Amino acid sequence: MIISGAHTLPVPPARAWELLQDPVVLARCMPGCEALEPGGPDEYRMKMKMALSAFSGLFDGKVRIAEKNPPVSYRLLVEGTGRIGFMNGQGLLTLSAAEPGTTVKFEGEVHVGGTIAAVGQRLLDTTARMMIKRFFDKLAAEA
């Protein structure tokens, strides 16, 4: 599944970058996130509860930040497994100054398998967009 889009945060790029690098803030903003703990430099262990249609379950995974170019861009690598399947993905986030703050553009690809993949591409796409919107709404509130 390909994901892309953009959201505006009401803060300057340097502050947006700080928020997007802060694991405490990220854990509060990610829908379903139960834990986000350091696992090494620019790497975090994650526990996330995911509910999709009639399926729900806890995912254990890793999040890694790569190719950092502060405060302009970075690559995010995510992988997780749980009772209802697995997911892995990567994406590029690019920050740019905009009125009234910072535009965060993202583009990437996510792969899912197992039971979770049985719900269909359309439902997965809709759920991913909803989770991304909730994340950026909460992040804007944190700002």
N, C-alpha and C positions, 0 to 999 in steps of 0.2 A: 504494500500500500504506500503510495506517495503522499506526503503531507507537505503543505506549504501555506504560507500566509504571513500576515504582519499585524502587529498590535502596537499601539502607542502608549508609552508610560509617561506620566506627568513629571518627569525629572530629567536633568541633563544626562548625557551619555555616561559620564564618569560614575554618577550615582546609580544609573541603571545597571552598569557593569558590576558594581559592588553588590547590588541586590541579587543579580543572577549568579554570583559566585558564593553567596552566603548560604551554607547548608541549613542553618536554622530557619532562615526565611523561606528557602525552597521547600523544606519539609512542611511548613505551615501552608504553603500555597498549592502544592501538588495534591489534587483530589485523590483521596484514598491512601495517602502516604502515612504510614504508621511509624517509620523510622528511617533516618538518613544519617549514617554515621561514617566518619572518616575510615578509609581502608588503605590509605597510602596517599602519596602526593597526587592531588587532583583526581582522586578516586574515592567513591563512597559506596558503602553497602546499603541496600535499600530493602525495606519491607513495605509492600503496597497491597491494599485490598482492592480488588477489581470486581465490579459487577457489570455483567453484560447480558441483557435479555434474561433468561432463566438461569444463567450460569454465574457463579461468584466464587471467589477464592482468594487466598493470600499468595502473593508472588514474592519470592526472594530474588534479589538481583544485584547488579552493579551498575553504577553510573560513573563514567569517566569523562573528564574534560581534556580535550587535546587541541593542538594547533592554536593555542591562545595568541591573540593579537590585541592586547588591551588598548583602549576600550572599544575596539572595532568589531572583533569577531572571535568565535571559537567553535570547535566541533564538539558535539555531545554524542557519546556512545553509550547505549543502554542495552542491558540484557536482563532477562528475568525468566524464572520458571516457577510453576505452581501446579496444583492439582488439576487445574483446568487447561493446562497447556504451557506454551512458552512464547516469548516475544523477544526480538532483538531489533535494534535499529540504530540509525545514526542520522545526524542532521547538522547543518551549519546554521548558526545564529549570527546575524549581522546587525550591528547597532549603528544608527545614524541620527544626527541631530535633526529635529523637526519641531515645528510649533504645534503644541505647546511643550514639548519635551524631547523624547527619544522614540524613534520607530525601531522596533525589533522585528526583523524579517527572519523567517525560518523556512528551511526547505530540507527535506530528508526522506528517508524510506524506512518503513517498519515492516517486519516479517513476523507472522504469528503462525502457530501450529498447535495441534492437539484439539481438544474439545472447543476451545475458544474460536478456532478457525471455522467451525461448523456453522456459526451464526450468520455468516455471509459478509461479503465485502461491503455492501451498502450500510449495514448496521455497524460494522467496525469503523467505517469512515465517519459516520454520524457521531458515534461515541467518541472517537478521537478528536473531532472538531469541538465537541462539547467540553471535553476535558481540557483542551488547550485554551478555550475561551475562559473557563473557570479559573485556570491557572493564572492567566494574564489579568483577569479581573481582581483576583486576590493579591497579585503582585502589585498592581496599581494602587490598591488600598494600603498595602504595606509602605508604599513610597510616600 
